[in-house]
Amino acid sequence: MIKIGKKFSTNVIISRNIIDEFSKFSGDYNPIHLDEKEAKKYGFNKPVAHGAIILSMISKLIGNEIPGPGALWLSQDINWLNPVFVDDRIEVTLKVIHFSKIHKIITLETTAFKDNKIQVMRGEAKVKISNVSKKKIVVVNKVEKKPIANKKKPQILITGGSGKLGWAIAEKLSKEGLNVVITYNKNKKNVLSLKKSINRKYKKNIEIIKLNLLGDYKKELVKISKLNIQGFIHCAINKIVEINPKDIDPDIFYKDWLFSCQSILKICKVILPNMIEKKFGRLIFLGTSAMDNDSPKGWSSYLMNKHALWGLTKSFSKELGPDGITSNMVSPSLILSDLTQDIPERVKELMAIKNPLGRLATPEDVANTVYFLTKKEAEYINGQNLFITGG
């Protein structure tokens, strides 16, 4: 009995002999497959395996297992996500996702991974069961049970919701009809005021989670994993500690890394599976215009971690783009917020005068850009650092 959702797999190590023999059989002697030096000319460290080798693994499963002897492979939709090299271990999996009793056609989801973690191919196949097949096929069209979280409306997670920037972003997204989840650490009074304000203005009931990014938040991550998060905006801001390079304290750098980088990795680990399943996601991280302009003295730890986060942003854009997930950074100049209240007014005035627009950035300037990046229409903006500076 073959049920909707049942999977069939096979694996193989792509040896040099397999590639050589396939070249002889197919007549495809493209040097990128056969010569390491030629492959390096095109940016690959090893020869690249023929894609049709992976397709032959699909054929093996169709002909032998699903549905087996007598099967006719009607069509194959395919997207190549990463190259396959000599000596890679490849596992191909077919998953039954639909069966037409009238036409006797099975629809299969086709995927291939190397080393059990890097997806190299995804697609969809249609296979007809032969009328003369001796194998009796019974397909039970039973809908797979989905986690409760998937039944919820899409939600946007905002870390640092108690600050002015988090407030502005939460309000903008709620105004536009999105469902927001915000985190805070100490300022509960502020987030309760935000929750009340959004409910009164937009009839939206935002969720609130207490989250100390420098503490132990395993329980909070479990709670977040059960939500239907399809957007993650990291705008929690750690207080900048000025550092004298002549007296470096590695503990300060490490603390900043825990707050700015490790926290994002932990949160992404629990929200990305849902985004990948939905084939949609938006990752938006807060940077700073100081990454592009002359950096202030004493900001070495803060800027080091912002640049590390930028590297992660770019990597995510490449690796998660095929799953419909974009990853971008938003880097504003000096914002009128709680973190800038200690800067003398005269200094702020001088900075405003130098700006082409004659003013400093506001939380709303950032919120408007962030909202646009969450939209479906922004899907082609990926791996970018958008500087919000007024010119």
HELIX and SHEET records of a PDB file:
HELIX    1   1 ARG A   16  SER A   26  1                                  11    
HELIX    2   2 PRO A   31  LEU A   34  1                                   4    
HELIX    3   3 GLU A   36  LYS A   41  1                                   6    
HELIX    4   4 GLY A   51  ASN A   64  1                                  14    
HELIX    5   5 ILE A  148  LYS A  151  5                                   4    
HELIX    6   6 LYS A  164  LYS A  175  1                                  12    
HELIX    7   7 LYS A  188  TYR A  202  1                                  15    
HELIX    8   8 LYS A  218  SER A  225  1                                   8    
HELIX    9   9 PRO A  245  ASP A  247  5                                   3    
HELIX   10  10 PRO A  250  TRP A  257  1                                   8    
HELIX   11  11 LEU A  258  GLN A  262  3                                   5    
HELIX   12  12 SER A  263  LYS A  278  1                                  16    
HELIX   13  13 SER A  289  MET A  291  5                                   3    
HELIX   14  14 SER A  300  LEU A  320  1                                  21    
HELIX   15  15 GLY A  321  ASP A  323  5                                   3    
HELIX   16  16 ASP A  338  THR A  340  5                                   3    
HELIX   17  17 GLU A  345  LYS A  354  1                                  10    
HELIX   18  18 PRO A  363  THR A  374  1                                  12    
HELIX   19  19 LYS A  376  ALA A  378  5                                   3    
SHEET    1   A 2 ILE A   2  LYS A   3  0                                        
SHEET    2   A 2 VAL A 139  VAL A 140  1                                        
SHEET    1   B 5 LYS A   7  ILE A  13  0                                        
SHEET    2   B 5 ARG A  89  SER A 100 -1                                        
SHEET    3   B 5 ILE A 105  LYS A 114 -1                                        
SHEET    4   B 5 ILE A 118  LYS A 128 -1                                        
SHEET    5   B 5 LEU A  72  TRP A  80 -1                                        
SHEET    1   C 7 GLU A 207  LYS A 210  0                                        
SHEET    2   C 7 ASN A 179  TYR A 184  1                                        
SHEET    3   C 7 GLN A 155  THR A 159  1                                        
SHEET    4   C 7 ILE A 229  HIS A 234  1                                        
SHEET    5   C 7 GLY A 281  LEU A 286  1                                        
SHEET    6   C 7 ILE A 325  PRO A 332  1                                        
SHEET    7   C 7 ASN A 385  ILE A 388  1                                        
END                                                                             
